[in-house]
């Protein structure tokens, strides 16, 4: 038997999830908004290129002077055939 179909109001112990669920989802949306805003603020502080890369020119032992490693096509990853 459906309680709502009979026209009577829900019992006192019965939970009405419509408003409660909306408030939970709305609260999570507000929390997500502030979390994303804080994350964007922190990401703007990140330095894209470290200052030592700009100062180090070619021939100073920086990462630009190192040769590209050869690709390893072996099955075990040791470089041995």
N, C-alpha and C positions, 0 to 999 in steps of 0.2 A: 504494500500500500504506500503510495507516495503522499507524504505529509503536505507538500506544497500544492498538490493537485486538489486536495480537499478544501482549500481555501483558508485553512487555519495558519496562524503564524508559527514559525519554528519554535521548538521547545527551548527552554532557558539554557540547557546544557549543550545544545547543538551549536556548532561553530558556523558562522556565516563567513565564508572565505572570500567573497567578492571584494569587500573593502579592505580586509586584512591583506589579501594577496596583492592588491594594487599598492598599498602602502609599502609592502616589502620590496616590490619591484621598483617603485619610485625611489625608495631609499637607496637601493643598490645602484640605480642610475645616477643619483646625485654623488654617491661615493666614487663611482667610476669616473665621473666628470672631473672631480678634484684630483683623483689619482693620475689621470692622463695629463691634466694641467701641470701637476708637480713633475711628472716624468719629462714633459717637454721642457720645463725650466731647467732640469738637471742636464738634459741632453744638449741644450744650448751652451752649457758651460764646458763641454768636452772640447778639447783642442783637437782639430782634425789632423794637423801635422805638427809633430814635436819641434821645438825650436832648434834642437841640435841638427836636424836634417837640413835646415836652411843654412846654418853656419858651415857645415861640413861640405866642402866642395869635392870635385873628383880628385882622386889620388890621396885622400886623407884617411882611407881605411873605412869609409862608410859602407853601408849596404849596397851602394851603387857599384862599388869596385869588385864585388864578389861575382864570380861567374855563375851562370844559371846551372843548377844541378841537372844531370842527365836523368831522363826518365827511366825508372826501373820496371822492366817488363818481365821480371822473373816471377815465378809463382809463389815463392816463399818470402819475397821481399828483402833478401840479403844481397841481391845483385849478382849472385852466382847462378849460372844457367842450370 
